[in-house]
Amino acid sequence: MSVRTIFPFLFVCLLSELEAVAPQTRDQSQHLVEAVAAIDQKLTKMERQLIDKDVRIRNLETTLENHIAVHADYVKDTEKEMQMKNLELNRLQQLVTSLTETANSFKQTLSETSSESRELASRMSVLEQAIFADGVNAKERDGQSMASSDIRNEETSDKSVRINASNAEPVQMAGPVHKAGPVRKDATFSNSESTEVPSEASVVQIRRPSLMRAVPSSSIVAFHYELSNSVTVRTGSVVVYDHETLDEGHGYSPHNGIYTVPVAGIYVMVWDTFANFRSYIQTFLVVNGTKRGTSFSDAQATHDLVSSLVVLRLQQGDRVVIQVGRTSDTNATMSSYGSFTAKPTFSGWKLF
């Protein structure tokens, strides 16, 4: 075959092949378009879901930030409250330590005072016995001296009298008649009606009152009163503790709250103040109108039972009271709770 014949033949074959392949290519193109459209739909849906997720994440972040801010404020408030409680605890610990040291000091002082009192009582007993013995001996010596003097005077004035030794009857020579008898050691011949020397017991009874007035009193002076119920107080008022648990010396009056000092000396005065919750009360220890001690119960954050102690010298008849100072309200409440075993009290005792 010639070249001219081959080329047309090949061209016809190629056309026939192309005609056979074209329908298949159109089908594949259609499938590709549909696949691309489905992928686009899925991508669009995924984009929408991502946008929704971003919105939710932003909402969660905002909510979390708000919670963090609220909790941060709460944490700050809690930390401040804990700091205040720690400060209050440290103050209470220091107060307890101070009270413990003071109590130990007073115990030591009381022990020394007791030993000194025992030693003084022993010395006074010895001195009392010595004074009694000296008084009796002096009285006996005076009686004997007076008896000897009277006997000499009697012998001088009655020279005219002779005594019968057998019957002791007087014989009248000249002058008055006298009855003579044995001379007793305890007799005194004077012009007084009683011629006997006082006995030892009578001397003791005579001298003891004057001696006992010189001996310091060893009686105990102490008192302790409680506030049985909560009461309303105001500035300037006197706290009246109405429940007595001890009153040696009978100096405190539960009617007007005044303690009248029965014996002069060095005294210890202690009082407890318990302000109602969310309030404060200041109190003073007042002696004859003069402030000698102070206390401050601050219960605005927590319950606060405050004890105060004063050591001072008091004279007999001094008037001691617990007076209210500044308060959180015009009429504040001084609490007394039996369930807390916390009661306002007023106590005192004489050291020496």
Contacts in CASP RR format, 6 or more apart in sequence:
PFRMAT RR
TARGET T0000
AUTHOR 0000-0000-0000
METHOD contacts of the structure
MODEL  1
MSVRTIFPFLFVCLLSELEAVAPQTRDQSQHLVEAVAAIDQKLTKMERQL
IDKDVRIRNLETTLENHIAVHADYVKDTEKEMQMKNLELNRLQQLVTSLT
ETANSFKQTLSETSSESRELASRMSVLEQAIFADGVNAKERDGQSMASSD
IRNEETSDKSVRINASNAEPVQMAGPVHKAGPVRKDATFSNSESTEVPSE
ASVVQIRRPSLMRAVPSSSIVAFHYELSNSVTVRTGSVVVYDHETLDEGH
GYSPHNGIYTVPVAGIYVMVWDTFANFRSYIQTFLVVNGTKRGTSFSDAQ
ATHDLVSSLVVLRLQQGDRVVIQVGRTSDTNATMSSYGSFTAKPTFSGWK
LF
84 301 0 8 1.000
85 302 0 8 1.000
88 301 0 8 1.000
88 302 0 8 1.000
95 307 0 8 1.000
99 307 0 8 1.000
99 309 0 8 1.000
102 309 0 8 1.000
106 268 0 8 1.000
106 351 0 8 1.000
109 351 0 8 1.000
110 351 0 8 1.000
113 351 0 8 1.000
113 352 0 8 1.000
117 218 0 8 1.000
117 352 0 8 1.000
120 216 0 8 1.000
121 218 0 8 1.000
124 215 0 8 1.000
128 211 0 8 1.000
128 215 0 8 1.000
131 207 0 8 1.000
131 211 0 8 1.000
132 203 0 8 1.000
132 204 0 8 1.000
132 207 0 8 1.000
135 203 0 8 1.000
135 207 0 8 1.000
136 200 0 8 1.000
136 203 0 8 1.000
139 197 0 8 1.000
139 198 0 8 1.000
139 203 0 8 1.000
140 197 0 8 1.000
142 197 0 8 1.000
143 186 0 8 1.000
143 188 0 8 1.000
143 197 0 8 1.000
144 185 0 8 1.000
146 188 0 8 1.000
146 189 0 8 1.000
146 190 0 8 1.000
147 183 0 8 1.000
147 185 0 8 1.000
147 187 0 8 1.000
147 188 0 8 1.000
147 189 0 8 1.000
150 188 0 8 1.000
150 189 0 8 1.000
150 190 0 8 1.000
151 183 0 8 1.000
151 189 0 8 1.000
153 189 0 8 1.000
154 178 0 8 1.000
154 189 0 8 1.000
158 178 0 8 1.000
160 173 0 8 1.000
160 174 0 8 1.000
160 175 0 8 1.000
161 170 0 8 1.000
161 171 0 8 1.000
161 172 0 8 1.000
161 173 0 8 1.000
161 175 0 8 1.000
161 177 0 8 1.000
161 178 0 8 1.000
161 180 0 8 1.000
162 170 0 8 1.000
162 171 0 8 1.000
162 173 0 8 1.000
163 169 0 8 1.000
163 170 0 8 1.000
163 171 0 8 1.000
163 180 0 8 1.000
164 170 0 8 1.000
164 171 0 8 1.000
168 180 0 8 1.000
168 181 0 8 1.000
170 177 0 8 1.000
170 178 0 8 1.000
170 179 0 8 1.000
170 180 0 8 1.000
186 196 0 8 1.000
186 197 0 8 1.000
187 195 0 8 1.000
187 196 0 8 1.000
187 197 0 8 1.000
188 195 0 8 1.000
188 196 0 8 1.000
188 197 0 8 1.000
189 195 0 8 1.000
198 206 0 8 1.000
217 263 0 8 1.000
219 248 0 8 1.000
219 249 0 8 1.000
219 263 0 8 1.000
220 248 0 8 1.000
220 249 0 8 1.000
220 349 0 8 1.000
220 350 0 8 1.000
221 248 0 8 1.000
221 249 0 8 1.000
221 262 0 8 1.000
221 263 0 8 1.000
221 349 0 8 1.000
221 350 0 8 1.000
222 246 0 8 1.000
222 247 0 8 1.000
222 248 0 8 1.000
222 249 0 8 1.000
222 347 0 8 1.000
222 348 0 8 1.000
222 349 0 8 1.000
222 350 0 8 1.000
223 244 0 8 1.000
223 246 0 8 1.000
223 247 0 8 1.000
223 248 0 8 1.000
223 249 0 8 1.000
223 251 0 8 1.000
223 252 0 8 1.000
223 259 0 8 1.000
223 346 0 8 1.000
223 347 0 8 1.000
223 348 0 8 1.000
223 349 0 8 1.000
224 244 0 8 1.000
224 245 0 8 1.000
224 246 0 8 1.000
224 247 0 8 1.000
224 345 0 8 1.000
224 346 0 8 1.000
224 347 0 8 1.000
224 348 0 8 1.000
225 241 0 8 1.000
225 242 0 8 1.000
225 243 0 8 1.000
225 244 0 8 1.000
225 245 0 8 1.000
225 247 0 8 1.000
225 252 0 8 1.000
225 254 0 8 1.000
225 345 0 8 1.000
225 346 0 8 1.000
225 347 0 8 1.000
226 241 0 8 1.000
226 242 0 8 1.000
226 243 0 8 1.000
226 245 0 8 1.000
226 336 0 8 1.000
226 343 0 8 1.000
226 344 0 8 1.000
226 345 0 8 1.000
227 239 0 8 1.000
227 241 0 8 1.000
227 242 0 8 1.000
227 243 0 8 1.000
227 334 0 8 1.000
227 336 0 8 1.000
227 343 0 8 1.000
227 344 0 8 1.000
227 345 0 8 1.000
228 242 0 8 1.000
228 243 0 8 1.000
228 336 0 8 1.000
228 343 0 8 1.000
229 336 0 8 1.000
230 276 0 8 1.000
230 333 0 8 1.000
230 334 0 8 1.000
230 335 0 8 1.000
230 336 0 8 1.000
230 337 0 8 1.000
231 239 0 8 1.000
231 240 0 8 1.000
231 333 0 8 1.000
231 334 0 8 1.000
231 336 0 8 1.000
232 331 0 8 1.000
232 332 0 8 1.000
232 333 0 8 1.000
232 334 0 8 1.000
233 239 0 8 1.000
233 281 0 8 1.000
233 324 0 8 1.000
233 327 0 8 1.000
233 331 0 8 1.000
233 332 0 8 1.000
233 333 0 8 1.000
233 334 0 8 1.000
234 324 0 8 1.000
234 327 0 8 1.000
234 330 0 8 1.000
234 331 0 8 1.000
234 332 0 8 1.000
235 324 0 8 1.000
235 325 0 8 1.000
235 326 0 8 1.000
235 327 0 8 1.000
236 323 0 8 1.000
236 324 0 8 1.000
236 325 0 8 1.000
237 323 0 8 1.000
237 324 0 8 1.000
238 256 0 8 1.000
238 257 0 8 1.000
238 258 0 8 1.000
238 321 0 8 1.000
238 322 0 8 1.000
238 323 0 8 1.000
238 324 0 8 1.000
239 257 0 8 1.000
239 283 0 8 1.000
239 321 0 8 1.000
239 322 0 8 1.000
239 323 0 8 1.000
239 324 0 8 1.000
239 334 0 8 1.000
239 344 0 8 1.000
239 346 0 8 1.000
240 254 0 8 1.000
240 255 0 8 1.000
240 256 0 8 1.000
240 257 0 8 1.000
241 252 0 8 1.000
241 254 0 8 1.000
241 257 0 8 1.000
241 322 0 8 1.000
241 344 0 8 1.000
241 345 0 8 1.000
241 346 0 8 1.000
242 254 0 8 1.000
243 254 0 8 1.000
244 252 0 8 1.000
244 254 0 8 1.000
249 262 0 8 1.000
249 263 0 8 1.000
250 262 0 8 1.000
251 259 0 8 1.000
251 260 0 8 1.000
251 261 0 8 1.000
251 262 0 8 1.000
252 258 0 8 1.000
252 259 0 8 1.000
252 260 0 8 1.000
252 346 0 8 1.000
253 259 0 8 1.000
253 260 0 8 1.000
257 321 0 8 1.000
257 322 0 8 1.000
258 319 0 8 1.000
258 320 0 8 1.000
258 321 0 8 1.000
259 319 0 8 1.000
259 320 0 8 1.000
259 321 0 8 1.000
259 346 0 8 1.000
260 317 0 8 1.000
260 318 0 8 1.000
260 319 0 8 1.000
260 320 0 8 1.000
261 267 0 8 1.000
261 314 0 8 1.000
261 315 0 8 1.000
261 316 0 8 1.000
261 317 0 8 1.000
261 318 0 8 1.000
261 319 0 8 1.000
261 320 0 8 1.000
262 316 0 8 1.000
262 317 0 8 1.000
263 316 0 8 1.000
263 350 0 8 1.000
264 313 0 8 1.000
264 314 0 8 1.000
264 315 0 8 1.000
264 316 0 8 1.000
265 313 0 8 1.000
265 314 0 8 1.000
265 315 0 8 1.000
265 350 0 8 1.000
265 351 0 8 1.000
265 352 0 8 1.000
266 311 0 8 1.000
266 312 0 8 1.000
266 313 0 8 1.000
266 314 0 8 1.000
266 350 0 8 1.000
266 351 0 8 1.000
266 352 0 8 1.000
267 311 0 8 1.000
267 312 0 8 1.000
267 313 0 8 1.000
267 314 0 8 1.000
267 348 0 8 1.000
267 349 0 8 1.000
267 350 0 8 1.000
267 351 0 8 1.000
268 309 0 8 1.000
268 310 0 8 1.000
268 311 0 8 1.000
268 348 0 8 1.000
268 349 0 8 1.000
268 351 0 8 1.000
269 285 0 8 1.000
269 309 0 8 1.000
269 310 0 8 1.000
269 311 0 8 1.000
269 312 0 8 1.000
269 320 0 8 1.000
269 347 0 8 1.000
269 348 0 8 1.000
270 307 0 8 1.000
270 308 0 8 1.000
270 309 0 8 1.000
270 310 0 8 1.000
270 345 0 8 1.000
270 346 0 8 1.000
270 347 0 8 1.000
270 348 0 8 1.000
271 283 0 8 1.000
271 285 0 8 1.000
271 295 0 8 1.000
271 307 0 8 1.000
271 308 0 8 1.000
271 322 0 8 1.000
271 344 0 8 1.000
271 345 0 8 1.000
271 346 0 8 1.000
271 347 0 8 1.000
272 305 0 8 1.000
272 306 0 8 1.000
272 307 0 8 1.000
272 308 0 8 1.000
272 343 0 8 1.000
272 344 0 8 1.000
272 345 0 8 1.000
273 281 0 8 1.000
273 283 0 8 1.000
273 295 0 8 1.000
273 296 0 8 1.000
273 297 0 8 1.000
273 305 0 8 1.000
273 306 0 8 1.000
273 308 0 8 1.000
273 334 0 8 1.000
273 344 0 8 1.000
274 297 0 8 1.000
274 299 0 8 1.000
274 303 0 8 1.000
274 304 0 8 1.000
274 305 0 8 1.000
274 306 0 8 1.000
274 334 0 8 1.000
274 335 0 8 1.000
274 336 0 8 1.000
274 337 0 8 1.000
274 342 0 8 1.000
274 343 0 8 1.000
274 344 0 8 1.000
275 281 0 8 1.000
275 297 0 8 1.000
275 298 0 8 1.000
275 299 0 8 1.000
275 304 0 8 1.000
275 328 0 8 1.000
275 332 0 8 1.000
275 333 0 8 1.000
275 334 0 8 1.000
275 335 0 8 1.000
276 299 0 8 1.000
276 332 0 8 1.000
276 333 0 8 1.000
276 334 0 8 1.000
276 335 0 8 1.000
277 299 0 8 1.000
277 303 0 8 1.000
277 335 0 8 1.000
278 299 0 8 1.000
278 300 0 8 1.000
278 328 0 8 1.000
279 299 0 8 1.000
279 300 0 8 1.000
279 327 0 8 1.000
279 328 0 8 1.000
279 329 0 8 1.000
279 332 0 8 1.000
279 333 0 8 1.000
280 296 0 8 1.000
280 297 0 8 1.000
280 298 0 8 1.000
280 299 0 8 1.000
280 300 0 8 1.000
280 326 0 8 1.000
280 327 0 8 1.000
280 328 0 8 1.000
280 332 0 8 1.000
281 296 0 8 1.000
281 297 0 8 1.000
281 324 0 8 1.000
281 325 0 8 1.000
281 327 0 8 1.000
281 328 0 8 1.000
281 332 0 8 1.000
281 334 0 8 1.000
282 294 0 8 1.000
282 295 0 8 1.000
282 296 0 8 1.000
282 297 0 8 1.000
282 324 0 8 1.000
282 325 0 8 1.000
282 326 0 8 1.000
282 327 0 8 1.000
283 294 0 8 1.000
283 295 0 8 1.000
283 296 0 8 1.000
283 297 0 8 1.000
283 308 0 8 1.000
283 322 0 8 1.000
283 323 0 8 1.000
283 324 0 8 1.000
283 325 0 8 1.000
284 291 0 8 1.000
284 292 0 8 1.000
284 293 0 8 1.000
284 294 0 8 1.000
284 295 0 8 1.000
284 322 0 8 1.000
284 323 0 8 1.000
284 324 0 8 1.000
284 325 0 8 1.000
285 291 0 8 1.000
285 292 0 8 1.000
285 293 0 8 1.000
285 294 0 8 1.000
285 295 0 8 1.000
285 308 0 8 1.000
285 310 0 8 1.000
285 320 0 8 1.000
285 322 0 8 1.000
286 292 0 8 1.000
286 320 0 8 1.000
286 321 0 8 1.000
286 322 0 8 1.000
286 323 0 8 1.000
287 312 0 8 1.000
287 314 0 8 1.000
287 318 0 8 1.000
287 319 0 8 1.000
287 320 0 8 1.000
288 318 0 8 1.000
288 319 0 8 1.000
289 319 0 8 1.000
291 323 0 8 1.000
292 310 0 8 1.000
292 312 0 8 1.000
293 308 0 8 1.000
293 310 0 8 1.000
294 308 0 8 1.000
295 306 0 8 1.000
295 307 0 8 1.000
295 308 0 8 1.000
296 306 0 8 1.000
297 304 0 8 1.000
297 305 0 8 1.000
297 306 0 8 1.000
298 304 0 8 1.000
300 328 0 8 1.000
303 340 0 8 1.000
303 342 0 8 1.000
305 342 0 8 1.000
311 351 0 8 1.000
314 320 0 8 1.000
322 346 0 8 1.000
324 332 0 8 1.000
334 344 0 8 1.000
335 342 0 8 1.000
335 344 0 8 1.000
336 342 0 8 1.000
336 343 0 8 1.000
336 344 0 8 1.000
337 343 0 8 1.000
END
